[in-house]
Amino acid sequence: MSDLGLAAVKAYGGVAQTLGNLGAGKEAQGMQGPGFGDILNSAVGSITGAGNAAETAVTNAAMGRGDLVDVVTAVAAAEATMETVIAVRDEVIKAYQEIMRMPI
């Protein structure tokens, strides 16, 4: 696998690990670690990195300097990263809506 493919896989892995830490369940009083904003910022950064890697792979392939396998790998990694973040976003929205439906 090329350096570009590895970068895309690492970007996806970083988002998956960051988002996986959300379910770690920490006590409210002793909560330490990144806040929600930090996690969101990291996820958006990973999406950007994966998108840039895919864009670079497509450009290299168009110029005859890249391999089609690298393009497909980078695009698939970017897509998987985006789908992961969208799934988490949807769950956060569902949780917010459920909280808003709770009686006071």
Sequence and secondary structure as in RCSB ss.txt:
>XXXX:A:sequence
MSDLGLAAVKAYGGVAQTLGNLGAGKEAQGMQGPGFGDILNSAVGSITGAGNAAETAVTNAAMGRGDLVDVVTAV
AAAEATMETVIAVRDEVIKAYQEIMRMPI
>XXXX:A:secstr
  HHHHHHHHHHHHHHHHHHGGGG   STT  S  HHHHHHHHHHHHHHHHHHHHHHHHHHHTTSS HHHHHHHH
HHHHHHHHHHHHHHHHHHHHHHHHHHS  
